[in-house]
Amino acid sequence: MSDNKQRFRLADMETGEWLLTAQEEREARLEERKARLEAEDRTDKAQAQVNQAQQQIRQLMEQLRQLGVEPENG
């Protein structure tokens, strides 16, 4: 009987360890997703800055043309 109780406790410990591992896996997936979303957000912000800079360059080039200056590499 003592042997059966010991096996039962080991089975419970194994189940508890498995659940902990599953919880850790969920947390790891959440952290990965969070990191991926943060990276996408940084990429989106960087792309918006690039787009804004390109628009400013186009505006400056047009202003130069209006002043009669032909920009190099035009």
N, C-alpha and C positions, 0 to 999 in steps of 0.2 A: 504494500500500500504506500509506503514511503517512496518507493520507486516511481509509482504513478504520479504522486504529487510533484515530485521533482521534474518529471517529464512535462507535466502540465505547466509548471512555472517556466520552464525553458521555452515551451511553445508560446506562452504569453510574452515572454521577453523578446522572442523572435518577431512576433507580430508587432510589438511596440517598436522595435528597432526598424521594422519595415515601414511602419507608419511614419516614423521620424524621417526615414530616408525619402519617402514620398513627399513629405512636407518640405524637406530640403530641396527636392527636385522642383517643386512648385515655386518655392522662393527663388531658386536659381533661374527658372524660366521667366519669372516676373522681373527679376533684375536684368536679364538679357533683353527682354522686351522694352523695359524702361530705358536701357542704354541705347537700344536701336532707335526708339522714338526720339530720344534726346539728340542722337546723331542726325536723324532726319530733320529735326527742327533746326539744328545748326546749319545743315546743308541748305535748307530752305531760306534761312536768313542770309546766308552767304550769297546764294543765287539772287536774292532780292537786291543785295548791295551791288552785285555785278550788273544787274539790269539797270539799276539807278545810275551807276557810273557810266554805263554805255549811253544812256539817255542824255546825261550831262555832256558827254563828249560830242554826241550828235548836235546838241544845242550850241555848244561852243564852236564847232566847225561851221555851223550855219551862220552864227554871228560873225565869224571871221570872213566868210564869203560875202556877207552883206556889207562889210567894211572894205571889200575889194581885195582882201588878202586870200590868196589861194593856199590853203594849208598843204604842207608837205605830206607825203604818204596818203594823199587824199581820198 
